[in-house]
C-alpha cells in the first residue's frame, strides 16, 4: 500500500494513518474503546486559525466516497 499526500504539512498524513490503523484494528476486532477514541481524535480534527477560530477540518475520505 502506498499513500501520497502533498499538502505541505503533516496533519493530513497523520489523519490518514490514524484512520487506516483504526480500520485494520476494527476489521480484526482488536480495537478497544479507548484506542478508538484516541485514533478518531487523530483521524478527524478541526483546523483553527491563529485566533483559535475553527476554519475547517481534517478528515480522511476513501476513494470509494469520492
N, C-alpha and C positions, 0 to 999 in steps of 0.2 A: 504494500500500500504506500502511496505517496501523497503528500499534502503540500500544496504550494500556495502560499498566501503572500501577496505583495502589497501590503498596506503601509509599510514603513514603521510599524510598531509591532510589539509582541502580543498585544492584547487579543488579536484575532486568533493567533496560533494557540494561545492558552485556552481560549473558548473551544476551539475545535478539538484539541487533545483531551480536555476535560469531558466533553460530550462523547467522544469516542470511547474513552475509558468507562464512562458510565454505561454506555450501550453494551459493551462487552461484558461488564460485570452483571448487568441485568439479564443478558441472554443466558448466562451460565448460573444464574440465581446465586450470585456471590456478593451482591451489594447489600450493605446494611443501611438502616435509616439514616444514621449519622453520615456515612460515606456519601449517600445520595444527596443529602443537604449540602455537604461541602462541595461536591463536584458540580452540583447545579449552580452554586454561587460563583464558581469559576467559569461555567459554561454560558451563563446569562447574567449580564450585569449592566447597570446604567452607565452612560457616559455623561460626565459633568464638565462644565466649563470652569474657568479659573475662579468664578464666583460661587461655585457649588451648585449651580442650577443644572438640573438634568436636561440635556440637549439631545439625547438619543440613547441607543442601547446597542450592546453587542450580543448576538445570539447566533449559534450555528444553524445553518439551513442545509438539508441534504439536497442532492441533485434531483431527487425524486419530487421534491417540493417546488422546484423552480419552474 
